[in-house]
């Protein structure tokens, strides 16, 4: 397990000979924002940073706070792209053409915590599952050409989903999407396992791209802030109690950002492998990835996911 000091040292050593392009999906608050801030700090702002979200005000405040290079010669750029409601996969399909054609790092944190019952979007997907799995998967799939473009030029190409590595369970391959047996806890476990299996398929097809799934652990984020706009009522109700219970060992936002940045940067992110990391940046064993290594399971999850993509693409 790397110490936070070792993680910061590793991040500080990242000095590519090219202008890196990083997209933060869900980067206006929480862990996504903290990771974007860490990336900007270690690159001294000398990067093309794209913050994707819905809150333009929060994005502008973040972008204004990031370090700026003294020279414009490098072509650096820090921008906000309004992704609309990310619980609608169709919006992600529409988002992809507005993003850079070369991408080195894709960091995805969009989502929320809830143990409530199923809440379907207009696309027939549970809103939480849509945010934490289907929309993220659609973004990865849509940006594969941009990631391959970076890899073909000898640059880093790395994908990170901050979710629930090591906390999945065996999934019912005959009920993918949980249309028959939905519970809040089951949906959380399913999205973690779907992510592992989806990445296994993509990694096999794209050996020059690194795919990483992490579990952030308890982090002092606005997730449990009862005044946060858009926070589900179940979280607002339980938030103060949960925060009180974990505040003694919750990771600070800056440390969480450094840890997630470590996971997506080389050398920790390794092309040709699906890496799963815990809350302290440690690599997890393969055993907890239920279904991992089972070609039929990963294939069926990919096929199910592609069917959702087809159903949500504009005709």
C-alpha positions as CSV (number, residue, x, y, z in Angstrom):
1,X,0.0,0.0,0.0
2,X,1.6,3.3,-1.1
3,X,1.7,6.1,1.5
4,X,0.1,9.4,0.7
5,X,3.6,10.9,0.5
6,X,4.7,8.3,-2.0
7,X,1.5,8.9,-4.0
8,X,2.2,12.6,-4.1
9,X,5.8,12.0,-5.1
10,X,4.7,9.8,-7.9
11,X,2.2,12.3,-9.1
12,X,4.7,15.1,-9.0
13,X,7.1,13.1,-11.2
14,X,4.6,13.1,-14.1
15,X,6.2,15.4,-16.7
16,X,5.1,14.4,-20.2
17,X,6.9,15.9,-23.3
18,X,3.4,16.6,-24.8
19,X,0.4,18.7,-23.7
20,X,-1.8,16.1,-21.8
21,X,-5.6,16.1,-22.4
22,X,-7.7,15.2,-19.4
23,X,-11.5,14.9,-19.1
24,X,-13.2,14.9,-15.7
25,X,-16.8,13.6,-16.0
26,X,-18.4,14.8,-12.8
27,X,-15.6,17.2,-12.1
28,X,-17.5,20.2,-10.6
29,X,-17.5,18.8,-7.1
30,X,-16.4,16.1,-4.8
31,X,-13.7,13.6,-5.7
32,X,-13.9,14.6,-9.4
33,X,-13.1,18.2,-8.6
34,X,-10.3,17.2,-6.2
35,X,-8.7,15.0,-8.8
36,X,-8.9,17.7,-11.4
37,X,-7.2,20.1,-8.9
38,X,-4.4,17.6,-8.2
39,X,-3.9,17.1,-11.9
40,X,-3.7,20.9,-12.5
41,X,-1.3,21.3,-9.6
42,X,1.2,18.7,-10.8
43,X,1.1,19.8,-14.4
44,X,1.2,23.5,-13.3
45,X,-1.9,24.0,-15.4
46,X,0.1,23.1,-18.5
47,X,-2.6,20.8,-19.9
48,X,-5.9,20.7,-21.7
49,X,-8.4,20.2,-18.9
50,X,-12.1,19.5,-19.6
51,X,-14.6,19.6,-16.8
52,X,-17.9,17.9,-17.8
53,X,-20.9,18.5,-15.6
54,X,-24.1,20.5,-15.3
55,X,-23.2,23.3,-12.8
56,X,-21.6,26.0,-14.9
57,X,-21.1,28.3,-11.9
58,X,-19.2,25.6,-9.9
59,X,-17.2,24.7,-13.0
60,X,-16.2,28.4,-13.6
61,X,-15.1,28.8,-10.0
62,X,-13.0,25.7,-10.3
63,X,-11.4,26.7,-13.6
64,X,-10.6,30.1,-12.3
65,X,-8.8,28.6,-9.3
66,X,-6.6,26.3,-11.3
67,X,-2.9,27.3,-11.8
68,X,-2.2,28.9,-15.2
69,X,1.0,28.7,-17.2
70,X,2.8,32.0,-17.7
71,X,3.2,31.2,-21.4
72,X,0.4,30.5,-24.0
73,X,2.9,28.9,-26.4
74,X,2.1,25.4,-25.1
75,X,-1.6,25.7,-26.2
76,X,-3.0,24.9,-22.7
77,X,-6.7,25.2,-22.3
78,X,-9.1,24.8,-19.3
79,X,-12.7,24.5,-20.3
80,X,-16.2,23.5,-19.1
81,X,-18.5,21.4,-21.2
82,X,-22.1,21.2,-20.2
83,X,-23.1,17.5,-20.4
84,X,-26.7,18.0,-19.5
85,X,-28.5,15.3,-17.4
86,X,-25.9,12.5,-17.3
87,X,-28.5,10.0,-16.2
88,X,-29.7,10.1,-19.8
89,X,-27.4,8.0,-21.9
90,X,-28.5,9.9,-25.0
91,X,-27.0,13.0,-23.6
92,X,-23.6,11.2,-23.3
93,X,-23.9,10.1,-27.0
94,X,-24.5,13.8,-27.9
95,X,-21.6,14.9,-25.7
96,X,-18.8,12.8,-27.3
97,X,-18.5,14.8,-30.5
98,X,-18.0,18.0,-28.5
99,X,-14.9,16.6,-26.7
100,X,-11.2,16.5,-27.9
101,X,-10.2,14.1,-30.6
102,X,-7.1,13.1,-28.5
103,X,-7.6,12.1,-24.9
104,X,-4.9,11.0,-22.5
105,X,-6.9,10.7,-19.3
106,X,-10.6,10.1,-18.7
107,X,-11.7,10.3,-15.1
108,X,-15.3,9.5,-14.2
109,X,-16.9,10.2,-10.8
110,X,-20.5,11.3,-11.7
111,X,-23.1,9.6,-9.6
112,X,-24.7,9.7,-6.1
113,X,-25.2,7.4,-3.1
114,X,-28.7,6.0,-2.5
115,X,-30.3,2.8,-1.2
116,X,-33.7,3.9,-2.4
117,X,-35.8,1.8,-4.8
118,X,-35.7,1.8,-8.5
119,X,-36.2,5.2,-10.1
120,X,-36.4,4.9,-13.9
121,X,-35.4,7.6,-16.3
122,X,-37.3,8.2,-19.6
123,X,-34.9,5.6,-21.1
124,X,-36.1,2.9,-18.8
125,X,-32.9,2.7,-16.8
126,X,-32.6,3.2,-13.0
127,X,-31.2,6.7,-12.6
128,X,-28.4,5.7,-10.3
129,X,-27.3,2.8,-12.4
130,X,-27.4,5.0,-15.5
131,X,-25.1,7.6,-13.8
132,X,-22.6,5.1,-12.3
133,X,-22.4,2.6,-15.1
134,X,-24.3,3.1,-18.3
135,X,-23.4,6.7,-19.0
136,X,-19.8,6.2,-17.9
137,X,-19.6,3.1,-20.2
138,X,-21.1,5.1,-23.1
139,X,-18.5,7.9,-22.6
140,X,-15.7,5.3,-22.6
141,X,-17.0,3.6,-25.7
142,X,-17.5,7.0,-27.5
143,X,-14.0,8.2,-26.6
144,X,-12.1,5.0,-27.5
145,X,-11.0,6.6,-30.9
146,X,-9.6,9.6,-29.0
147,X,-7.8,7.4,-26.5
148,X,-6.4,5.2,-29.3
149,X,-5.3,8.4,-31.0
150,X,-3.2,9.3,-28.0
151,X,-1.8,5.8,-27.6
152,X,-0.8,5.7,-31.3
153,X,1.3,8.8,-30.7
154,X,3.2,7.1,-27.9
155,X,1.3,9.0,-25.2
156,X,-0.6,7.8,-22.1
157,X,-4.1,6.6,-22.7
158,X,-5.9,5.8,-19.4
159,X,-9.5,5.4,-18.2
160,X,-10.5,5.6,-14.5
161,X,-13.9,4.9,-13.0
162,X,-14.2,5.8,-9.3
163,X,-16.9,3.6,-8.0
164,X,-16.8,0.3,-6.0
165,X,-13.7,-1.8,-6.9
166,X,-13.7,-4.9,-4.7
167,X,-17.3,-4.4,-3.6
168,X,-19.2,-6.2,-6.3
169,X,-21.1,-9.4,-6.1
170,X,-22.0,-12.2,-8.5
171,X,-24.5,-10.8,-10.9
172,X,-27.6,-12.5,-12.4
173,X,-26.7,-12.7,-16.1
174,X,-30.4,-13.3,-16.9
175,X,-31.4,-10.0,-15.2
176,X,-28.8,-7.5,-16.4
177,X,-30.2,-4.1,-15.6
178,X,-32.1,-5.5,-12.7
179,X,-35.5,-5.1,-14.3
180,X,-36.8,-8.1,-12.2
181,X,-35.0,-8.1,-8.9
182,X,-34.0,-4.5,-8.0
183,X,-32.8,-3.3,-4.6
184,X,-30.7,-0.3,-3.8
185,X,-27.8,-2.4,-2.5
186,X,-28.0,-4.9,-5.3
187,X,-27.8,-2.0,-7.9
188,X,-24.6,-0.7,-6.2
189,X,-23.0,-4.2,-6.3
190,X,-24.1,-4.8,-9.9
191,X,-22.6,-1.5,-11.2
192,X,-19.3,-2.4,-9.6
193,X,-19.2,-5.8,-11.2
194,X,-20.5,-4.6,-14.5
195,X,-17.6,-2.1,-14.6
196,X,-15.0,-4.8,-13.9
197,X,-16.5,-7.1,-16.7
198,X,-17.0,-4.3,-19.2
199,X,-13.4,-3.2,-18.7
200,X,-12.1,-6.7,-19.2
201,X,-13.7,-6.9,-22.6
202,X,-12.5,-3.4,-23.6
203,X,-8.9,-4.1,-22.4
204,X,-8.7,-7.3,-24.4
205,X,-9.7,-5.3,-27.5
206,X,-7.6,-2.2,-26.7
207,X,-4.2,-3.3,-25.3
208,X,-2.7,0.1,-25.5
209,X,-5.2,1.7,-23.1
210,X,-5.1,1.3,-19.3
211,X,-8.5,0.7,-17.6
212,X,-8.7,1.2,-13.8
213,X,-11.6,0.8,-11.4
214,X,-11.2,2.2,-7.9
215,X,-13.0,2.3,-4.6
216,X,-12.4,5.7,-2.9
217,X,-13.4,4.7,0.6
218,X,-14.9,7.3,2.9
219,X,-14.1,10.8,1.8
220,X,-15.2,14.1,3.3
221,X,-17.2,15.2,0.2
222,X,-20.5,17.1,-0.2
223,X,-22.2,13.8,-0.8
224,X,-23.5,13.8,2.8
225,X,-24.1,17.5,3.0
226,X,-27.8,18.0,3.7
227,X,-27.8,21.4,1.9
228,X,-26.3,20.1,-1.3
229,X,-28.6,20.7,-4.2
230,X,-29.8,17.5,-5.9
231,X,-28.8,15.3,-3.0
232,X,-31.4,12.5,-2.7
233,X,-33.7,12.8,0.4
234,X,-32.5,9.5,1.7
235,X,-28.9,10.8,1.9
236,X,-30.0,14.1,3.3
237,X,-31.8,12.3,6.1
238,X,-29.0,10.0,7.0
239,X,-26.2,12.3,6.0
240,X,-25.4,13.8,9.4
241,X,-25.3,10.4,11.2
242,X,-23.2,8.8,8.5
243,X,-20.7,11.7,8.4
244,X,-20.4,11.6,12.2
245,X,-19.7,7.9,12.1
246,X,-16.9,8.2,9.5
247,X,-15.4,11.6,10.1
248,X,-12.7,10.1,12.3
249,X,-11.2,8.2,9.4
250,X,-12.6,9.8,6.3
251,X,-9.9,10.8,3.7
252,X,-9.6,14.6,3.1
253,X,-10.6,15.8,-0.4
254,X,-7.0,16.8,-1.4
255,X,-5.7,13.3,-0.4
256,X,-8.6,11.6,-2.2
257,X,-7.8,13.6,-5.3
258,X,-4.1,12.7,-5.1
259,X,-5.0,9.0,-4.7
260,X,-7.3,8.9,-7.7
261,X,-4.8,10.9,-9.8
262,X,-2.2,8.3,-8.9
263,X,-4.5,5.5,-10.1
264,X,-5.0,7.1,-13.6
265,X,-1.4,8.3,-14.2
266,X,1.5,6.2,-15.4
267,X,3.3,4.2,-14.0
268,X,0.4,3.0,-11.8
269,X,-2.0,2.8,-14.8
270,X,-0.7,0.0,-17.0
271,X,-1.9,-0.5,-20.6
272,X,-3.2,-4.0,-21.4
273,X,-4.5,-4.6,-17.9
274,X,-7.6,-4.0,-15.9
275,X,-6.4,-2.6,-12.5
276,X,-8.6,-2.4,-9.5
277,X,-7.4,-0.3,-6.6
278,X,-8.6,0.3,-3.0
279,X,-9.1,3.5,-1.0
280,X,-5.4,3.9,-0.3
281,X,-4.2,3.3,-3.9
282,X,-3.4,-0.3,-3.2
283,X,-3.8,-2.9,-6.0
284,X,-6.6,-5.3,-5.3
285,X,-6.5,-9.0,-6.0
286,X,-8.6,-10.4,-8.8
287,X,-10.7,-12.7,-6.6
288,X,-13.3,-10.1,-5.4
289,X,-14.1,-9.3,-9.0
290,X,-17.1,-11.6,-9.3
291,X,-17.2,-13.1,-12.7
292,X,-13.7,-11.9,-13.5
293,X,-12.0,-14.1,-16.0
294,X,-15.2,-15.7,-17.1
295,X,-15.4,-14.9,-20.8
296,X,-19.1,-15.6,-20.9
297,X,-19.9,-13.2,-18.1
298,X,-17.8,-10.3,-19.5
299,X,-19.2,-11.0,-23.0
300,X,-22.8,-10.9,-21.9
301,X,-22.3,-7.7,-19.9
302,X,-20.8,-6.1,-23.0
303,X,-23.6,-7.3,-25.2
304,X,-26.2,-6.0,-22.8
305,X,-24.4,-2.7,-22.5
306,X,-24.2,-2.3,-26.3
307,X,-28.0,-3.0,-26.6
308,X,-28.6,-0.1,-24.2
309,X,-26.4,2.1,-26.3
310,X,-28.3,1.2,-29.4
311,X,-31.6,1.9,-27.7
312,X,-30.5,5.3,-26.5
313,X,-28.8,6.6,-29.6
314,X,-30.7,9.2,-31.6
315,X,-32.4,7.6,-34.6
